[in-house]
Amino acid sequence: MAKYTYLNYKKFNSFIEHLPEEHHDQFKAIVQEGQLLAKTSLQASLDLADTLAQSISTVVVMRRTSWLQMSGFPREVQSTIEDLPIDTSKLFVDLTDAY
């Protein structure tokens, strides 16, 4: 929505020529402020998406680490398992949800 709003404000620039000369600066200021607000809103949405992606990654790693620590495996085995890639079709994924 923010990108759509930004593009709409950009299209307003074509209406400036239809306004009286004394209102051009005021109209330009309104359009620029609207574009700035739309850009700020879009950046906030992107930042939120980045934060959520990082949070999900952190939760996955924490869950996996917690499960390994509680598994009772020797430390050497835990280190080996920690180095394996996270994949839903491997390791003990089917069993971890049962605990």
Secondary structure, 3 states (H helix, E strand, C coil): CHHHHHHHHHHHHHHHHHCCHHHHHHHHHHHHHHHHHHHHHHHHHHHHHHHHHHHHHHHHHHHHHHHHHHHCCCHHHHHHHHCCCCCCCCCCHHHHCCC
